[in-house]
């Protein structure tokens, strides 16, 4: 944006949208197979509206968590193509003036799967034009592995950034140390935040060393009430009864005794969180249950992981850290708040305007429309 934007024609200036503050911002999830990012936005007060690229066999945890959401299956390219051809309806039901956010999370699956990911997972970045044209998001939040800057992958990223800039989006990039916020791998991640409004982004609170951590909270505090064995005979059961709280607990499967080497009093902050989870989840005789891992990470007890036990662990391992996801959602909320109005948004001659409040005459209490 030029320093003296008033020198431009009005139609060429950066738009200043007006969002209706009474509506929940709506999320369009482009990667329902990767948990964490959408849950962070939900916990921050966003509505999860649509899941694209939905796999009915592998993404049951996402659908169970956001049961009222619309899903579009198949890959993004085919889904957008079917919307254009009217074989599918575009996501509906978003009230006028509601900000929409397209989110995408591509996990780091390790070196052995990097080539496959660079050819398959990053293809979604090539469809950014269709996302903007058909879904019309106000914001985009992408979380990407650090190897996206590798020579075999960066072209996808650079082309998508160029397209966003060409369509008058502000693009912000930040390297984030995911390991200190619960990720089970050492590699950092890349956060891309694209905004249709011109406003600076403050990253410091989101990516600070203790962002999302609860001071003085230990592993023991987080999962103390889960120190009981699943009494059901089938080791693959997904639900069991809590012996003291008289409630059902999900994803707390039968397991062997934990090793005493796990540090139960270490605060859940910085890098010790990941190192202790790895000790608990990756040794044969010392296994933290999926529910315990999810509790430590910040998932609600009502968030249920489905599928075989190996799939439940995989969903958690590849999930985007919830503390960072919630901070990202707060950043977007801050941007939305700068352009929010108290009244509903109405259309007048193609222009979006906020509806004026009724004026009250102080003398006699009579309202004027």
C-alpha positions in Angstrom: 0.0 0.0 0.0 1.5 3.4 -0.9 2.3 5.9 1.8 0.0 8.5 0.2 -3.0 6.3 -0.7 -5.2 9.4 -1.1 -3.4 10.1 -4.3 -5.0 6.9 -5.8 -8.4 6.8 -7.2 -10.9 5.7 -4.6 -11.6 2.4 -6.3 -7.9 1.6 -6.2 -7.4 2.2 -2.5 -7.1 -0.6 0.1 -10.6 -1.7 1.1 -11.8 -1.2 4.6 -14.5 -3.9 5.3 -17.1 -3.7 7.9 -17.7 -6.9 9.8 -20.9 -7.5 11.9 -19.6 -8.1 15.5 -22.7 -10.2 16.5 -21.7 -13.1 14.1 -19.0 -15.7 14.8 -16.2 -15.6 12.2 -16.5 -18.7 10.1 -13.6 -21.1 9.3 -13.2 -22.9 6.0 -10.9 -25.8 6.7 -8.9 -27.0 3.7 -7.1 -29.8 5.6 -9.6 -31.6 7.9 -7.2 -34.5 8.0 -4.8 -32.5 10.2 -6.2 -31.7 13.6 -5.3 -28.9 15.9 -5.5 -25.7 13.8 -9.3 -25.8 13.5 -9.7 -26.8 17.1 -7.6 -23.8 18.2 -9.9 -21.5 16.2 -13.0 -23.1 17.6 -11.7 -22.7 21.2 -11.1 -19.0 20.4 -14.7 -18.5 19.4 -14.8 -19.2 15.6 -17.4 -21.3 13.9 -16.1 -24.2 11.9 -18.3 -23.9 8.8 -16.9 -26.2 6.1 -14.3 -28.9 5.6 -12.9 -29.3 2.1 -10.8 -32.2 1.0 -12.7 -34.4 3.4 -12.0 -38.1 3.6 -15.0 -40.0 5.0 -12.8 -42.9 6.2 -9.9 -41.0 7.7 -11.3 -37.7 8.9 -14.0 -39.0 11.3 -12.5 -37.2 14.3 -12.9 -33.8 12.5 -16.5 -34.5 11.5 -17.4 -35.8 15.0 -16.0 -32.6 16.6 -17.8 -30.3 14.2 -20.9 -32.3 13.4 -22.9 -29.3 12.0 -20.2 -28.4 9.5 -20.6 -29.0 5.8 -18.1 -31.3 4.1 -16.9 -31.4 0.5 -15.0 -34.6 -0.2 -12.3 -35.3 -2.8 -9.2 -33.2 -3.4 -9.4 -29.4 -3.5 -9.1 -29.1 -7.3 -12.0 -31.5 -8.0 -14.1 -29.9 -5.3 -13.6 -26.4 -6.7 -14.2 -27.7 -10.2 -17.5 -29.2 -9.1 -18.6 -26.0 -7.5 -17.9 -24.1 -10.7 -19.9 -26.7 -12.7 -22.7 -26.5 -10.1 -22.3 -30.2 -9.5 -21.8 -29.1 -5.9 -23.2 -26.1 -4.1 -20.7 -23.6 -2.7 -20.6 -23.3 1.1 -23.8 -21.6 2.2 -25.4 -20.0 5.3 -22.7 -17.4 6.1 -24.6 -14.2 7.1 -23.7 -10.9 5.4 -20.9 -9.2 7.2 -19.4 -12.4 8.6 -15.6 -12.6 8.2 -14.4 -15.9 6.8 -11.1 -17.5 7.3 -9.6 -20.3 5.1 -7.1 -22.4 7.1 -4.7 -25.0 5.9 -2.2 -27.2 7.9 0.4 -29.3 6.3 2.3 -31.3 8.9 6.0 -32.4 8.8 5.8 -36.2 8.3 9.6 -36.7 8.3 12.3 -37.0 5.7 11.0 -40.4 4.4 7.7 -38.8 3.2 9.1 -35.4 2.2 9.2 -36.0 -1.5 5.6 -37.4 -1.5 4.4 -34.4 0.5 6.2 -31.9 -1.8 4.4 -33.5 -4.8 1.0 -34.1 -3.2 0.3 -31.9 -0.2 1.7 -28.7 -1.6 -0.5 -29.0 -4.7 -3.2 -27.3 -2.7 -1.2 -24.1 -2.8 -1.5 -24.2 -6.6 -5.3 -23.9 -6.2 -5.1 -20.7 -4.2 -6.8 -18.8 -7.1 -9.9 -21.0 -7.0 -10.0 -20.6 -3.2 -10.1 -16.8 -3.5 -12.5 -16.7 -6.4 -15.1 -19.2 -5.1 -14.8 -19.2 -1.3 -13.9 -15.5 -1.0 -12.1 -15.7 2.4 -11.2 -12.5 4.2 -8.2 -14.1 5.8 -6.0 -17.2 5.1 -3.9 -18.9 7.8 -1.6 -21.6 6.5 0.8 -23.6 8.7 3.6 -25.3 6.6 6.7 -27.4 7.3 10.0 -25.5 7.2 11.2 -27.5 4.1 8.7 -25.5 2.1 11.6 -23.3 1.2 13.6 -26.2 -0.2 14.4 -25.8 -3.9 12.0 -28.7 -4.8 9.1 -27.1 -2.9 9.4 -23.3 -2.7 7.9 -22.6 -6.1 4.5 -23.6 -4.8 4.8 -21.2 -1.9 6.2 -18.3 -3.9 3.6 -18.6 -6.6 0.8 -18.6 -4.0 2.3 -15.6 -2.2 2.6 -13.7 -5.5 -1.1 -14.5 -6.3 -2.2 -13.2 -2.9 -0.3 -10.0 -3.3 -1.7 -9.6 -6.8 -5.1 -9.8 -5.3 -4.3 -7.1 -2.7 -3.8 -9.3 0.3 -1.2 -8.5 3.0 1.0 -11.5 3.5 2.8 -12.1 6.7 5.3 -15.0 7.2 6.8 -16.2 10.5 9.1 -19.0 11.6 7.7 -20.7 14.7 9.4 -23.2 17.0 6.7 -25.8 17.3 8.8 -28.2 19.4 8.6 -26.0 22.4 4.8 -25.9 22.1 4.2 -29.7 22.0 5.1 -30.9 18.5 6.8 -34.2 18.6 9.5 -33.3 16.1 12.4 -30.8 16.3 11.7 -29.0 13.0 10.3 -25.5 13.1 7.1 -24.5 11.2 6.2 -21.7 8.9 3.0 -19.6 9.5 1.5 -17.7 6.6 -1.2 -15.2 7.5 -2.8 -13.4 4.5 -5.2 -10.6 5.3 -7.5 -8.6 3.0 -7.1 -5.6 5.3 -4.0 -3.5 5.7 -2.9 -3.8 9.3 0.3 -4.8 11.0 0.5 -8.2 12.8 2.2 -8.5 16.2 3.8 -11.9 16.5 5.5 -11.5 19.9 2.7 -12.7 22.1 1.9 -15.6 19.8 5.4 -17.1 19.4 6.9 -16.3 22.8 8.6 -19.1 24.5 5.8 -19.7 27.0 2.9 -18.8 24.7 -0.1 -20.9 25.5 1.5 -22.5 28.6 -0.1 -22.4 32.0 2.5 -21.2 34.6 3.2 -23.8 37.2 1.2 -26.5 35.5 2.8 -30.0 35.5 2.1 -33.2 33.7 0.6 -34.5 36.9 -1.8 -31.6 37.2 -2.9 -32.1 33.6 -3.7 -35.8 33.7 -3.8 -36.6 37.4 -7.4 -37.8 37.2 -6.5 -40.2 34.4 -4.3 -42.4 36.6 -6.5 -45.5 36.3 -6.4 -48.5 34.0 -9.0 -49.2 31.4 -10.9 -52.1 32.9 -12.5 -53.3 29.7 -11.2 -56.6 28.3 -10.9 -55.5 24.7 -7.7 -53.5 24.4 -9.0 -51.7 21.3 -12.0 -50.1 23.1 -12.4 -46.4 22.5 -14.4 -45.5 25.6 -14.2 -46.6 29.3 -15.8 -45.7 32.6 -14.0 -43.4 34.9 -14.0 -45.2 38.3 -14.2 -42.1 40.4 -16.0 -39.4 38.4 -18.7 -41.8 37.2 -18.3 -40.6 33.6 -17.1 -42.1 30.4 -13.6 -41.3 29.1 -12.6 -41.6 25.5 -9.3 -42.7 24.0 -7.9 -44.0 27.3 -7.0 -47.4 26.2 -5.5 -50.3 28.1 -1.7 -49.9 28.5 1.3 -51.2 30.4 2.8 -49.6 33.5 4.7 -46.3 33.0 8.3 -46.1 33.6 9.3 -44.1 36.7 11.8 -42.2 34.5 9.0 -39.9 33.3 9.2 -36.5 35.0 5.7 -36.0 36.4 6.5 -32.7 38.1 8.1 -30.9 35.2 6.1 -27.8 34.2 4.3 -28.1 30.8 6.3 -25.3 29.2 9.0 -25.0 26.5 10.9 -28.0 25.2 10.6 -30.4 28.1 7.0 -31.0 27.2 7.9 -32.6 23.9 10.9 -34.6 25.3 8.7 -36.1 28.0 5.9 -36.9 25.6 8.4 -38.7 23.4 9.7 -40.7 26.4 6.1 -41.7 27.2 4.8 -42.3 23.7 7.7 -43.9 21.9 9.1 -46.7 24.1 7.7 -50.1 24.2 7.1 -50.4 27.9 6.1 -46.8 28.7 3.0 -45.6 26.8 0.9 -42.5 27.4 -2.6 -42.9 26.2 -4.0 -40.8 23.4 -6.3 -39.1 25.9 -3.4 -38.2 28.2 -1.4 -36.8 25.2 -4.5 -34.8 24.1 -5.1 -33.5 27.6 -1.5 -32.3 27.8 -1.7 -30.6 24.4 -5.0 -28.8 25.2 -7.7 -30.8 23.4 -11.0 -31.0 25.2 -12.0 -34.3 26.7 -15.0 -34.2 24.3 -12.7 -34.3 21.3 -12.7 -38.0 20.3 -10.1 -39.6 18.1 -11.5 -42.4 15.9 -10.0 -45.3 14.0 -7.5 -48.0 15.0 -5.1 -47.1 17.9 -2.3 -46.5 15.5 -4.5 -43.9 13.6 -5.4 -42.2 16.8 -1.7 -41.7 17.7 -1.0 -40.6 14.1 -3.7 -38.0 14.3 -2.2 -36.6 17.5 1.5 -36.7 16.3 0.6 -34.8 13.1 -1.7 -32.3 14.8 -0.8 -28.7 14.8 0.0 -27.6 18.4 -3.2 -26.2 20.0 -1.4 -23.4 22.0 -0.1 -21.8 18.8 -3.4 -22.4 17.0 -5.3 -20.5 19.6 -2.8 -17.6 19.5 -3.1 -17.5 15.7 -6.9 -17.3 16.1 -6.5 -14.4 18.6 -4.3 -12.6 16.1 -7.0 -12.9 13.4 -9.6 -11.8 15.9 -7.6 -8.7 16.6 -7.5 -7.8 12.9 -11.3 -8.4 12.6 -12.0 -6.3 15.7 -10.4 -3.3 14.0 -13.1 -3.4 11.3 -16.1 -4.5 13.3 -19.4 -2.6 13.7 -22.1 -3.2 16.4 -24.9 -3.4 13.9 -25.7 -5.9 11.1 -24.4 -5.4 7.6 -26.8 -4.5 4.8 -26.3 -4.1 1.1 -27.1 -0.8 -0.5 -26.3 -0.3 -4.2 -23.6 -2.9 -4.0 -21.9 -1.3 -1.1 -21.6 -3.0 2.3 -22.8 -0.7 5.1 -23.5 -1.2 8.8 -27.1 -0.7 9.8 -27.5 2.4 11.9 -28.9 2.1 15.4 -32.3 3.6 16.2 -31.9 7.1 17.6 -33.6 7.7 20.9 -35.0 11.2 21.8 -33.8 11.8 25.3 -36.7 14.2 26.1 -39.6 11.8 25.6 -38.0 8.5 25.0 -39.3 8.3 21.4 -37.2 6.3 18.9 -36.6 7.5 15.4 -36.0 4.9 12.7 
